[in-house]
Amino acid sequence: MSDRTGNRTIERKQSHVDICLHGEVAFSGKTTGFEKLEFEHNALPEIAFSEVDLSTTFLGRKINAPLMISSMTGGYSEAATLNQRLAEAAERFGIPLGVGSMRQALENSSYRESFAIVRKYAPSVQIFANIGAPEVAKGLTDNEIAIMLDLLEADGLIVHLNAAQELFQPEGNTDFSHFLDRLAIITAKISVPVIAKEVGCGISAAAALKLLEAGVKVIDVAGAGGISWQKVEEIRYTREFGQEKRFSLPALDELLNWGVPTAQCLFDISELKNKYPDFSEIEIIASGGIHSGIDIAKSLALGAQLAASARYILKALHEGALEETIETWLNDLRAVMFLTGSAKTEELRCKRLIIKP
Ligand SMILES: Cc1cc2nc3c(=O)[nH]c(=O)nc-3n(C[C@H](O)[C@H](O)[C@H](O)COP(=O)(O)O)c2cc1C
């Protein structure tokens, strides 16, 4: 994610894709929490299935379904193909899309096309630029911010918070000092909204509050229960340094599975909207382990505006089943909306979730 220089960055971004597709990177013993919840059945839906309308809004624009393709890649030649395919799917389904960290685009102009291609193939949907918290903490110039936004004609800037990933990354940058102050300067300066997201350890209510006070408009929780980026980086570390130990065995297990589950983040951050009138308009993205339309439906009922997915989308793309996968997820969502009597996504947001017996 956060990129430093040249070949090392390219190697990292390529191996992230490879490890996410083929490595053992799921949390062990920790889940998103969605599986513990179910909707109360409505025996009287009083709507026709054909009436179910998945469209909603995100940051003031209509989108065709409450789903987003999460930030993944860019910055090396093969990434252009991945980004093109993701962009084509986003355009076809009329849903937003994020690109991977753009540090490489700032350091090396040769790979800018691998990001810019997204706008070419997704001319009408919202596209979000992406940069890591360590780069924000170090300080981004106005010119660097302009390069990222202009390359994509971006609808917003995603800043990813990835302390645990950087901690495990062999070449990680673990200096997050001054981040909030520098973030506040950016949110005050740029004309598009800033989204703060984690990458799989989740955002607590306390952290979300600080981010909102710094001017962030959307929180993407990217909670625990999907992919553990600590595990991804531990695989890279072991490839580089063999079995050299950094942590005691019991601590390693806990650190590799560190984070707040996705459903818990949604529950806690939604409460903030009720508690702080100033933040009642903020939007929440549910991500971290989303892999069906049932997860999307539960996300909305827990207060998210939409749900986002990275790894399962990448897997579907790799298996040649990207569009089919998205289509089935949307059908799952239509089924839940019908069975809860929700013709519109707004109605689903008020439906009751119960804890499974
Ligand atoms: C191959 C890959 C590369 C990623 N690179 C980035 C990145 O550059 N910036 C970022 O914010 N998140 C990145 N992510 C994290 C995802 O956007 C997402 O937050 C995380 O994987 C959790 O969602 P998931 O369980 O649906 O995968 C990446 C994910 C994958 C699978």
The ligand as an SDF file (V2000), in Angstrom:
LIG
                    3D

 31 33  0  0  0  0  0  0  0  0999 V2000
   -4.3980   -6.8100   -3.8070 C   0  0  0  0  0  0  0  0  0  0  0  0
   -4.8840   -5.7330   -2.8730 C   0  0  0  0  0  0  0  0  0  0  0  0
   -4.2060   -4.5280   -2.8350 C   0  0  0  0  0  0  0  0  0  0  0  0
   -4.6450   -3.5030   -1.9930 C   0  0  0  0  0  0  0  0  0  0  0  0
   -4.0320   -2.2760   -2.0290 N   0  0  0  0  0  0  0  0  0  0  0  0
   -4.6010   -1.2450   -1.3620 C   0  0  0  0  0  0  0  0  0  0  0  0
   -4.1260    0.0880   -1.5340 C   0  0  0  0  0  0  0  0  0  0  0  0
   -3.1800    0.3450   -2.2720 O   0  0  0  0  0  0  0  0  0  0  0  0
   -4.7610    1.0880   -0.8330 N   0  0  0  0  0  0  0  0  0  0  0  0
   -5.8050    0.8250    0.0160 C   0  0  0  0  0  0  0  0  0  0  0  0
   -6.3750    1.7510    0.6100 O   0  0  0  0  0  0  0  0  0  0  0  0
   -6.2430   -0.4280    0.2220 N   0  0  0  0  0  0  0  0  0  0  0  0
   -5.6870   -1.4550   -0.4460 C   0  0  0  0  0  0  0  0  0  0  0  0
   -6.1720   -2.7200   -0.2780 N   0  0  0  0  0  0  0  0  0  0  0  0
   -7.1060   -2.9920    0.8210 C   0  0  0  0  0  0  0  0  0  0  0  0
   -8.5530   -3.0470    0.4000 C   0  0  0  0  0  0  0  0  0  0  0  0
   -8.9540   -1.8480   -0.2080 O   0  0  0  0  0  0  0  0  0  0  0  0
   -9.4660   -3.3810    1.5860 C   0  0  0  0  0  0  0  0  0  0  0  0
   -9.5220   -2.2940    2.4730 O   0  0  0  0  0  0  0  0  0  0  0  0
   -9.0440   -4.5980    2.3780 C   0  0  0  0  0  0  0  0  0  0  0  0
   -8.4760   -5.6040    1.5550 O   0  0  0  0  0  0  0  0  0  0  0  0
  -10.2120   -5.1880    3.1470 C   0  0  0  0  0  0  0  0  0  0  0  0
  -11.2840   -5.5040    2.3060 O   0  0  0  0  0  0  0  0  0  0  0  0
  -11.5650   -6.9900    1.7580 P   0  0  0  0  0  0  0  0  0  0  0  0
  -11.7090   -7.8890    2.9550 O   0  0  0  0  0  0  0  0  0  0  0  0
  -12.7980   -6.8780    0.9350 O   0  0  0  0  0  0  0  0  0  0  0  0
  -10.3610   -7.3810    0.9180 O   0  0  0  0  0  0  0  0  0  0  0  0
   -5.7550   -3.7410   -1.1260 C   0  0  0  0  0  0  0  0  0  0  0  0
   -6.4290   -4.9700   -1.1860 C   0  0  0  0  0  0  0  0  0  0  0  0
   -6.0200   -5.9580   -2.0520 C   0  0  0  0  0  0  0  0  0  0  0  0
   -6.7720   -7.2690   -2.0860 C   0  0  0  0  0  0  0  0  0  0  0  0
  1  2  1  0
  2  3  1  0
  2 30  2  0
  3  4  2  0
  4  5  1  0
  4 28  1  0
  5  6  2  0
  6  7  1  0
  6 13  1  0
  7  8  2  0
  7  9  1  0
  9 10  1  0
 10 11  2  0
 10 12  1  0
 12 13  2  0
 13 14  1  0
 14 15  1  0
 14 28  1  0
 15 16  1  0
 16 17  1  0
 16 18  1  0
 18 19  1  0
 18 20  1  0
 20 21  1  0
 20 22  1  0
 22 23  1  0
 23 24  1  0
 24 25  2  0
 24 26  1  0
 24 27  1  0
 28 29  2  0
 29 30  1  0
 30 31  1  0
M  END
$$$$
